Amino acid sequence: MGTGRTLNKHPRTRPIKSPSEKRRRSKVQRVRLVKLGVDAETVAKMQPETVRKMILKPAKVEKRLAAKAV
């Protein structure tokens, strides 16, 4: 998604996020949560907003999982 010199010269319309890019980002975020230790089935049932919020603070996610394991 190139944002080269065109957007810096004049006020222009920002590039539009495509649905395929959104799905790709969502998939990557879900994989990252699974790598942190969250159950894959649980991640599959989560809403995209919840996944994004959890990815923002991975230390909290790991801490919460460690507390559940004990």
Secondary structure, DSSP 8 states (H G I E B T S, - for coil): ----HHHHHS--------HHHHHHHHHHHHHHHHHHT--HHHHHHS-HHHHHHHHH-HHHHHHHHHHHH-
